[in-house]
Amino acid sequence: MSNLPSEPEFEQALSEIEGTLTPFLEKNPEYAKAFKVVQIPERIIQFRVTWENDKGEVQVNRGYRVQFNSALGPYKGGLRFHPSVNLSILKFLGFEQIFKNALTGQPIGGGKGGSDFDPKGKSDNEIKKFCYAFMIELSRHIGDLTDVPAGDIGVGGREVGYMFGAYKKYRNEFAGVLTGKGINWGGSYIRPEATGYGVVYFTQSMLRDLDNTDYNGKRVLISGSGNVAQYAALKVIELGGTVLSLSDSTGSLIAGDAGFTPEDVQAIGDIKLKRQPLTAFSEGKSNFTWHAGKRPWTLVEKADVALPCATQNEVNKAEAEALIKAGVRYVAEGSNMGSENDAIEVFEASRANAKSLSDAGVCWYAPGKAANLGGVAVSALEMAQNSSRDKWTFETLDQKLKDIMSNCYDACHSTGKEYSKNGSVLPSLQAGANVAGFKMVADAMKDQGDWW
């Protein structure tokens, strides 16, 4: 790969999964061919997006769709609108999405897309104009049986609505081509909550198996303050835990011993809808401490659970060591590739070196491709409802989400037991997720003639 442009995020994702696949590939060397094939996208679409701002000035952005793998079903993965968007980030996200989607047990492939467009500071009219311009080209390449995008950073219900409206006009069809739609026009209950709820449901299984416990009384660190972090926080509070932190790109907000209340989280959600920083919530509140420019992982002396829910590479080696020092025994990523590889090595070493489940310093790590798949799982359920012209209840979907997260955990746990690099009393959920997801995709690819 030395003759290719540098793609650091994608290369990191590739390195992370390649390292954990080694024991599996040693036992099954024929799958090495599949790994060479699966790391190259089936198709990359890059296009120009021109639109007009409120001053009547022409603006231009780059648009992308990485259609990475369709062995298990239509490409499925979000659209991200953020200035940092580039091919390396979208390839990393799409690559992770392949195996995450496989672990849902749903018939969906992996893809990702977006634009370097920045919605912050834009009017509703400008965002609408951009979404319509973006969909002019994207509509040529997606469809309910081909590629079904969803939202991601910078793409919420408003943006999905504008893009769906544009697709409907351009193609003259009402199809389940986007997920995260409004509940009264083809959307699904529990989709907004799904990723945050899912990471908490996944961690419940970890709590049960390591300490025979639950969230009641647990001190929980959460990063981020967007959709995933908000719903993870609300579910933790509902289950009896104490949420000690939330954060955004400007810094971290640490609560007192009582933690955040549901009303606090709701107020923060309202602030974020206005695209304001967390400081707009904390000003004048003595029971919260603001730490400018810092992430929450080093800011508390005692915690039990850490849920990175902001963005990629938000936990480094020093922060991983700080979490273990603070007594954190569970780390589950609500974000994609939330931990740097050096941080994962710290977590995995604490697990691999454990002599018993009660050893001090044991920190059990769950990667995002398993722990945060709740969102795409419910997106697949939205696709199923669209296909059958049906709408399931909130309670039905919540139970389906719990079952999916439980089944995913069981697959990661059992596969991790078999293919963890170091024998330990605790299996590697990282290895389990990577091997289980990869094998499902590779087997389908072989059946379809993609490798032999």
C-alpha positions, -999 to +999 in steps of 0.1 A: +000+000+000+031+023+000+022+036-035-012+049-023-019+083-007-016+085+030-050+077+047-042+077+084-076+070+098-083+042+074-048+027+079-055+028+117-088+010+113-071-016+090-042-021+114-066-026+144-087-053+128-057-070+111-039-074+145-069-091+161-075-114+131-040-130+133-050-160+155-080-167+132-060-164+100-033-187+114-060-214+120-078-206+087-051-193+063-074-194+033-092-163+047-061-142+041-073-138+005-107-125+017-090-099+039-070-086+010-102-082-010-125-068+017-102-039+025-108-024-010-141-006-015-164-019-043-169+016-054-160+052-044-181+081-057-167+116-054-185+146-068-188+184-068-217+201-049-224+237-059-251+257-041-260+293-033-258+310+001-283+336+014-261+364-001-266+349-036-230+338-037-220+304-053-204+280-028-187+247-036-181+215-015-169+180-021-194+152-019-186+115-013-201+080-011-179+050-003-199+019-012-176-005+006-192-040+007-226-054-004-221-091+003-247-092+030-272-066+016-276-031+003-249-006+014-258+009+047-241+037+066-244+074+075-238+107+058-215+131+076-215+168+070-183+183+087-153+203+075-130+174+085-147+149+060-122+134+036-117+100+019-095+086+047-122+092+073-150+079+051-130+048+042-123+041+079-160+046+088-172+025+058-147-003+066-159-004+103-195-003+091-191-035+071-184-056+102-206-036+125-236-042+102-227-079+100-228-081+138-264-067+138-276-100+122-295-079+096-291-082+058-271-050+053-238-042+037-214-014+046-209+021+033-204+057+043-205+092+028-209+128+033-193+162+025-169+188+039-199+211+042-202+227+076-238+231+088-227+253+117-236+290+112-258+282+082-295+292+079-322+266+073-325+279+038-288+274+031-289+239+045-319+231+024-302+244-007-271+224+001-290+191+007-309+195-026-277+201-045-260+172-027-288+149-036-288+158-073-257+136-077-261+112-048-296+102-060-281+085-091-262+060-069-286+051-041-319+032-037-338+011-013-323-021-029-289-006-036-277+018-009-297+033+020-278+061+038-287+075+072-276+105+093-243+110+111-224+140+125-240+172+111-269+152+096-299+151+118-337+149+111-338+182+093-311+173+069-325+138+063-359+154+056-345+178+030-325+151+013-355+127+013-377+155-002-350+161-029-347+124-038-385+121-040-387+150-065-357+139-086-368+102-088-406+106-086-409+078-060-416+075-023-390+048-013-373+038+019-340+052+005-329+071+037-333+061+073-338+084+103-369+098+086-397+116+104-420+093+123-450+104+103-434+098+069-417+064+070-395+068+101-392+044+130-397+047+167-366+045+188-342+054+159-330+086+176-324+068+209-310+036+194-272+042+194-271+056+229-295+030+243-277+003+225-243+010+240-258+009+275-277-024+267-244-039+255-226-028+286-253-043+308-241-077+296-205-068+304-215-057+339-233-090+345-205-112+333-176-094+350-190-084+383-225-099+384-239-064+387-258-037+368-258+000+364-274+008+397-250+029+417-223+030+390-204+062+383-203+067+346-182+090+324-196+099+290-180+121+264-199+141+238-232+159+241-249+150+209-276+125+202-256+094+212-243+109+245-277+123+254-296+091+251-268+070+267-269+094+296-307+092+300-307+054+299-278+052+324-298+075+348-330+054+342-311+023+352-298+039+384-264+050+374-248+084+380-236+104+349-205+124+359-195+140+326-205+153+292-184+172+267-181+189+234-153+202+211-146+231+235-142+211+267-158+189+294-185+195+320-181+175+352-210+172+375-210+169+413-216+137+431-253+137+423-245+137+386-266+150+357-304+148+360-327+140+331-337+176+331-301+187+327-296+163+298-328+177+281-316+212+286-283+203+270-301+187+241-320+220+235-287+239+236-271+216+211-301+219+187-293+256+187-256+246+180-244+264+211-214+251+233-219+234+266-208+266+284-242+280+276-256+254+300-230+256+327-228+293+332-239+303+367-244+266+379-222+259+409-228+221+409-209+218+376-172+224+368-161+234+333-127+222+320-119+241+288-101+221+261-101+189+280-117+155+276-134+139+307-111+109+311-086+124+335-109+147+354-124+125+381-108+104+408-133+075+409-155+060+382-168+026+371-178+029+335-165+050+305-186+055+274-168+075+247-196+089+226-181+119+207-159+111+178-129+090+166-096+088+186-110+105+217-091+083+242-053+081+241-028+060+259-024+083+289-062+087+292-067+050+291-042+046+320-060+074+339-093+056+335-078+024+349-062+043+378-097+058+386-111+023+389-130+021+356-136-016+347-158-011+316-151+009+285-176+007+256-174+029+226-205+048+216-184+065+189-167+049+159-130+040+167-133+061+198-099+048+212-065+052+197-047+019+191-023+026+220-052+031+243-068-002+232-035-019+240-037-006+275-072-019+280-065-052+264-033-057+284-053-052+316-077-079+305-052-104+292-030-102+323-059-108+347-056-139+369-092-136+382-123-115+374-118-096+407-082-085+399-077-048+405-069-029+373-090-050+350-107-029+324-129-047+298-131-030+265-158-032+238-151-017+204-176+006+186-183-018+158-201-040+185-211-016+213-226+012+191-244-008+164-278-001+179-283+029+155-277+010+123-296-020+137-328+001+141-321+017+107-323-018+093-356-023+112-368+009+097-360-005+063-380-036+071-410-015+082-408+005+050-407-027+029-438-040+046-455-006+048-458-012+086-450+007+118-440-012+150-445+002+185-418+018+206-420-011+230-416-037+202-386-019+187-370-014+221-372-051+228-358-059+193-329-036+201-322-053+234-322-087+217-299-075+189-274-060+214-276-092+236-270-114+205-241-093+194-225-095+228-229-132+229-213-136+195-184-113+205-180-131+238-180-167+224-158-158+194-134-138+216-130-168+239-118-188+209-096-163+192-082-140+219-044-136+214-036-143+251-053-168+272-073-150+299-101-155+323-118-127+303-123-129+265-113-101+242-145-085+229-123-066+204-111-099+188-145-114+191-162-085+172-135-084+145-134-121+138-172-127+140-180-098+118-152-106+093-161-143+090-198-135+083-188-111+055-160-132+041-182-163+039-209-144+019-182-130-004-169-165-011-203-178-019-208-149-044-174-154-061-156-124-047-127-146-036-117-182-041 
